[in-house]
Protein backbone atom coordinates (compact mmCIF):
# COMPACT_ATOMS: atom_id res chain seq x y z
CA UNK A 1 0.00 0.00 0.00
CA UNK A 2 1.28 3.45 -0.77
CA UNK A 3 2.33 5.48 2.23
CA UNK A 4 1.19 9.09 2.40
CA UNK A 5 1.20 12.13 4.62
CA UNK A 6 -1.83 14.35 4.48
CA UNK A 7 -0.34 16.99 6.78
CA UNK A 8 2.09 18.08 4.05
CA UNK A 9 -0.91 19.13 1.97
CA UNK A 10 -2.75 20.73 4.90
CA UNK A 11 0.29 22.68 6.04
CA UNK A 12 0.89 23.82 2.47
CA UNK A 13 -2.67 25.14 2.33
CA UNK A 14 -2.24 27.00 5.62
CA UNK A 15 1.14 28.41 4.62
CA UNK A 16 -0.20 29.43 1.22
CA UNK A 17 -3.04 31.34 2.83
CA UNK A 18 -0.63 33.17 5.13
CA UNK A 19 1.61 34.13 2.22
CA UNK A 20 -1.18 35.06 -0.17
CA UNK A 21 -0.24 38.74 -0.26
CA UNK A 22 3.43 38.04 -0.81
CA UNK A 23 3.27 35.70 -3.78
CA UNK A 24 2.20 32.24 -2.64
CA UNK A 25 2.86 30.80 -6.11
CA UNK A 26 6.61 31.15 -5.67
CA UNK A 27 6.78 29.89 -2.08
CA UNK A 28 7.28 26.27 -1.14
CA UNK A 29 6.56 24.95 2.34
CA UNK A 30 8.03 21.71 3.65
CA UNK A 31 7.08 20.80 7.24
CA UNK A 32 9.87 19.63 9.50
CA UNK A 33 9.86 15.89 10.07
CA UNK A 34 8.47 15.06 13.49
CA UNK A 35 10.13 12.84 16.04
CA UNK A 36 8.24 9.63 16.80
CA UNK A 37 6.19 10.16 19.95
CA UNK A 38 5.01 6.61 20.53
CA UNK A 39 7.16 3.69 21.64
CA UNK A 40 8.14 1.02 19.14
CA UNK A 41 6.41 -1.63 21.24
CA UNK A 42 3.01 0.02 20.56
CA UNK A 43 3.42 -0.52 16.80
CA UNK A 44 3.47 -3.73 14.82
CA UNK A 45 5.97 -2.38 12.28
CA UNK A 46 8.91 -0.12 13.10
CA UNK A 47 8.16 3.55 12.46
CA UNK A 48 4.87 2.82 10.71
CA UNK A 49 1.26 3.08 11.82
CA UNK A 50 -0.73 0.33 10.07
CA UNK A 51 -4.32 1.47 9.65
CA UNK A 52 -7.17 -0.80 8.57
CA UNK A 53 -10.04 0.51 6.44
CA UNK A 54 -12.92 -0.94 4.46
CA UNK A 55 -12.23 -0.12 0.80
CA UNK A 56 -15.86 -0.89 -0.12
CA UNK A 57 -17.24 2.02 1.92
CA UNK A 58 -16.59 5.19 -0.09
CA UNK A 59 -16.19 8.01 0.82
CA UNK A 60 -14.65 6.57 4.01
CA UNK A 61 -12.37 4.45 1.84
CA UNK A 62 -12.43 3.29 -1.76
CA UNK A 63 -10.28 2.64 -4.78
CA UNK A 64 -9.02 5.74 -6.58
CA UNK A 65 -10.50 6.14 -10.07
CA UNK A 66 -7.08 7.02 -11.46
CA UNK A 67 -4.88 4.48 -9.66
CA UNK A 68 -4.93 1.38 -7.47
CA UNK A 69 -4.52 3.45 -4.31
CA UNK A 70 -7.10 3.45 -1.53
CA UNK A 71 -8.34 6.97 -0.85
CA UNK A 72 -11.05 8.59 1.25
CA UNK A 73 -11.92 10.28 4.52
CA UNK A 74 -10.44 7.49 6.64
CA UNK A 75 -7.19 7.54 4.65
CA UNK A 76 -6.82 11.28 5.32
CA UNK A 77 -7.66 10.77 9.01
CA UNK A 78 -5.12 7.94 9.21
CA UNK A 79 -2.44 10.17 7.68
CA UNK A 80 -3.12 12.89 10.22
CA UNK A 81 -2.96 10.49 13.18
CA UNK A 82 0.29 8.97 11.91
CA UNK A 83 1.82 12.41 11.49
CA UNK A 84 0.86 13.32 15.05
CA UNK A 85 2.69 10.21 16.22
CA UNK A 86 5.73 10.98 14.06
CA UNK A 87 5.17 7.82 11.98
CA UNK A 88 4.70 6.81 8.40
CA UNK A 89 1.29 5.37 7.54
CA UNK A 90 0.35 2.13 5.80
CA UNK A 91 -3.25 1.66 4.67
CA UNK A 92 -4.55 -1.93 4.74
CA UNK A 93 -7.94 -3.10 3.49
CA UNK A 94 -9.53 -5.20 6.25
CA UNK A 95 -13.07 -5.20 4.84
CA UNK A 96 -15.81 -5.11 7.46
CA UNK A 97 -13.99 -7.30 9.99
CA UNK A 98 -11.95 -5.04 12.30
CA UNK A 99 -11.99 -7.60 15.11
CA UNK A 100 -10.03 -10.24 13.17
CA UNK A 101 -7.53 -7.71 11.80
CA UNK A 102 -6.77 -6.41 15.30
CA UNK A 103 -6.70 -9.87 16.91
CA UNK A 104 -4.27 -11.15 14.26
CA UNK A 105 -2.07 -8.03 14.59
CA UNK A 106 -2.55 -7.30 10.90
CA UNK A 107 -3.08 -3.63 11.76
CA UNK A 108 -2.50 -1.30 14.72
CA UNK A 109 -5.88 0.40 14.46
CA UNK A 110 -9.00 0.36 12.31
CA UNK A 111 -11.02 3.38 11.18
CA UNK A 112 -14.65 3.59 10.06
CA UNK A 113 -16.00 1.47 12.92
CA UNK A 114 -19.68 2.15 13.69
CA UNK A 115 -20.17 3.42 17.25
CA UNK A 116 -23.54 1.63 17.49
CA UNK A 117 -21.83 -1.74 17.75
CA UNK A 118 -22.17 -3.17 21.26
CA UNK A 119 -19.79 -5.27 23.36
CA UNK A 120 -16.93 -5.11 20.88
CA UNK A 121 -13.73 -7.10 21.58
CA UNK A 122 -11.63 -3.97 21.02
CA UNK A 123 -11.33 -0.44 22.41
CA UNK A 124 -13.22 2.31 20.56
CA UNK A 125 -12.43 6.02 20.43
CA UNK A 126 -14.98 8.80 20.47
CA UNK A 127 -16.58 9.41 17.07
CA UNK A 128 -14.54 11.55 14.68
CA UNK A 129 -17.39 11.73 12.14
CA UNK A 130 -21.11 11.76 12.95
CA UNK A 131 -23.56 9.76 10.85
CA UNK A 132 -26.88 7.92 11.02
CA UNK A 133 -29.67 6.84 8.68
CA UNK A 134 -30.77 10.13 7.14
CA UNK A 135 -33.80 11.19 5.12
CA UNK A 136 -32.89 13.27 2.05
CA UNK A 137 -35.36 15.60 0.33
CA UNK A 138 -35.25 17.78 -2.79
CA UNK A 139 -34.40 20.81 -0.60
CA UNK A 140 -33.71 21.71 3.02
CA UNK A 141 -37.29 23.06 3.22
CA UNK A 142 -38.85 19.69 2.35
CA UNK A 143 -41.37 18.74 5.04
CA UNK A 144 -40.51 15.78 7.25
CA UNK A 145 -43.13 13.05 6.64
CA UNK A 146 -45.14 11.76 9.57
CA UNK A 147 -45.08 8.03 10.25
CA UNK A 148 -48.67 7.63 8.96
CA UNK A 149 -48.39 9.74 5.78
CA UNK A 150 -47.31 6.84 3.49
CA UNK A 151 -44.42 8.71 1.79
CA UNK A 152 -42.49 7.14 -1.08
CA UNK A 153 -38.90 6.66 0.07
CA UNK A 154 -36.15 5.19 -2.10
CA UNK A 155 -33.38 3.21 -0.40
CA UNK A 156 -30.81 0.62 -1.39
CA UNK A 157 -32.35 -2.85 -1.17
CA UNK A 158 -31.45 -5.00 1.85
CA UNK A 159 -29.65 -2.13 3.60
CA UNK A 160 -29.96 -0.79 7.13
CA UNK A 161 -31.65 2.27 5.63
CA UNK A 162 -34.32 0.21 3.85
CA UNK A 163 -35.01 -1.70 7.07
CA UNK A 164 -35.38 1.58 8.91
CA UNK A 165 -37.89 2.85 6.34
CA UNK A 166 -40.10 -0.22 6.63
CA UNK A 167 -39.79 -0.20 10.41
CA UNK A 168 -40.95 3.42 10.65
CA UNK A 169 -43.24 3.90 7.66
CA UNK A 170 -44.24 0.40 6.56
CA UNK A 171 -43.49 -1.80 3.54
CA UNK A 172 -45.62 0.30 1.18
CA UNK A 173 -43.37 3.34 1.63
CA UNK A 174 -40.15 1.61 0.60
CA UNK A 175 -39.09 1.93 -3.04
CA UNK A 176 -36.13 -0.44 -3.17
CA UNK A 177 -33.26 0.38 -5.54
CA UNK A 178 -30.21 -1.57 -6.67
CA UNK A 179 -27.85 1.18 -5.48
CA UNK A 180 -27.80 4.64 -3.96
CA UNK A 181 -27.14 6.41 -7.25
CA UNK A 182 -30.41 4.98 -8.58
CA UNK A 183 -32.20 6.04 -5.40
CA UNK A 184 -31.05 9.65 -5.75
CA UNK A 185 -31.88 9.61 -9.47
CA UNK A 186 -35.44 8.62 -8.52
CA UNK A 187 -35.60 11.58 -6.13
CA UNK A 188 -34.17 13.92 -8.74
CA UNK A 189 -36.77 12.83 -11.30
CA UNK A 190 -39.65 13.17 -8.86
CA UNK A 191 -40.41 9.43 -8.88
CA UNK A 192 -40.06 9.40 -5.08
CA UNK A 193 -40.30 12.06 -2.39
CA UNK A 194 -37.32 11.04 -0.29
CA UNK A 195 -34.16 8.92 -0.12
CA UNK A 196 -33.03 7.09 3.01
CA UNK A 197 -29.27 6.51 3.32
CA UNK A 198 -26.32 6.74 5.67
CA UNK A 199 -25.80 10.49 6.15
CA UNK A 200 -22.12 10.44 5.13
CA UNK A 201 -22.38 7.98 2.24
CA UNK A 202 -25.62 9.52 0.96
CA UNK A 203 -24.15 13.02 1.00
CA UNK A 204 -21.12 11.76 -0.93
CA UNK A 205 -23.19 9.92 -3.57
CA UNK A 206 -25.47 12.92 -3.99
CA UNK A 207 -22.59 15.37 -4.33
CA UNK A 208 -20.47 13.29 -6.72
CA UNK A 209 -23.45 12.69 -9.01
CA UNK A 210 -24.56 16.34 -8.92
CA UNK A 211 -27.96 15.64 -7.35
CA UNK A 212 -29.24 18.72 -5.56
CA UNK A 213 -30.79 17.42 -2.33
CA UNK A 214 -30.49 17.96 1.40
CA UNK A 215 -30.85 16.01 4.64
CA UNK A 216 -34.20 16.93 6.19
CA UNK A 217 -34.31 14.48 9.12
CA UNK A 218 -32.69 11.46 10.74
CA UNK A 219 -34.44 8.11 11.01
CA UNK A 220 -32.46 7.22 14.14
CA UNK A 221 -30.39 9.02 16.75
CA UNK A 222 -27.08 10.14 15.30
CA UNK A 223 -24.21 7.70 15.75
CA UNK A 224 -20.74 8.00 14.28
CA UNK A 225 -17.53 6.46 12.99
CA UNK A 226 -14.69 5.82 15.41
CA UNK A 227 -11.24 4.24 15.62
CA UNK A 228 -10.70 0.76 17.07
CA UNK A 229 -7.52 -0.40 18.83
CA UNK A 230 -6.57 -3.66 20.54
CA UNK A 231 -7.74 -3.55 24.17
CA UNK A 232 -4.24 -4.37 25.43
CA UNK A 233 -2.55 -1.50 23.58
CA UNK A 234 -3.24 1.25 26.12
CA UNK A 235 -0.45 3.52 24.87
CA UNK A 236 -1.84 3.60 21.34
CA UNK A 237 -5.37 4.16 22.66
CA UNK A 238 -4.21 7.28 24.47
CA UNK A 239 -2.24 8.51 21.47
CA UNK A 240 -5.19 8.02 19.13
CA UNK A 241 -7.53 9.84 21.52
CA UNK A 242 -5.17 12.82 21.67
CA UNK A 243 -4.76 12.87 17.90
CA UNK A 244 -8.55 12.70 17.38
CA UNK A 245 -9.07 15.62 19.77
CA UNK A 246 -6.50 17.66 17.84
CA UNK A 247 -8.04 16.61 14.52
CA UNK A 248 -11.44 17.97 15.53
CA UNK A 249 -10.52 20.98 17.68
CA UNK A 250 -7.95 22.17 15.15
CA UNK A 251 -10.49 22.23 12.31
CA UNK A 252 -8.68 19.60 10.25
CA UNK A 253 -11.72 17.31 10.25
CA UNK A 254 -13.76 20.12 8.68
CA UNK A 255 -11.15 20.38 5.91
CA UNK A 256 -11.31 16.64 5.28
CA UNK A 257 -15.12 16.60 5.22
CA UNK A 258 -15.19 19.56 2.82
CA UNK A 259 -12.78 17.73 0.53
CA UNK A 260 -15.00 14.65 0.24
CA UNK A 261 -18.51 15.96 0.98
CA UNK A 262 -18.28 19.55 -0.38
CA UNK A 263 -18.88 20.89 3.16
CA UNK A 264 -18.65 19.73 6.79
CA UNK A 265 -21.59 17.51 7.70
CA UNK A 266 -23.69 19.02 10.51
CA UNK A 267 -26.33 16.75 12.05
CA UNK A 268 -26.78 18.77 15.25
CA UNK A 269 -30.38 19.76 15.96
CA UNK A 270 -31.73 17.58 13.14
CA UNK A 271 -35.27 16.22 13.56
CA UNK A 272 -35.22 12.53 14.51
CA UNK A 273 -38.21 10.48 13.30
CA UNK A 274 -39.28 7.73 15.68
CA UNK A 275 -42.34 5.51 15.86
CA UNK A 276 -44.12 4.79 19.11
CA UNK A 277 -42.62 1.28 19.13
CA UNK A 278 -39.10 2.63 18.71
CA UNK A 279 -39.67 5.21 21.46
CA UNK A 280 -40.82 2.43 23.79
CA UNK A 281 -37.75 0.34 22.97
CA UNK A 282 -35.47 3.31 23.69
CA UNK A 283 -37.18 3.97 27.03
CA UNK A 284 -36.82 0.33 28.01
CA UNK A 285 -33.12 0.46 27.13
CA UNK A 286 -32.68 3.63 29.16
CA UNK A 287 -34.33 1.97 32.18
CA UNK A 288 -32.04 -1.05 31.83
CA UNK A 289 -29.01 1.24 31.66
CA UNK A 290 -30.18 3.08 34.78
CA UNK A 291 -30.47 -0.21 36.68
CA UNK A 292 -26.93 -1.16 35.68
CA UNK A 293 -25.61 2.20 36.89
CA UNK A 294 -27.38 1.81 40.26
CA UNK A 295 -25.90 -1.67 40.75
CA UNK A 296 -22.43 -0.41 39.97
Secondary structure, DSSP 8 states (H G I E B T S, - for coil): -----HHHHHHHHHHHHHTGGG-GGG-----------S-GGG-SBTTEEEEEE-TTBTTTBEE-SSSS-EESHHHHHHHHHHHHTT-EEEEEE-TT-HHHHHHTTS-SEEEEEETT--S-SSEE---SEEE-EEEEESSTT-----TTS---EEEETTSHHHHHHHHHH-GGGEEEESSHHHHHHHHHHTS-SEEEEEHHHHHHHHHHTT---EEEEESS--EEEEEEE-TT-HHHHHHHHHHHHHHHHTTHHHHHHHHHHSS----TT--B---HHHHHHHHHHHHHHHHHHHH-
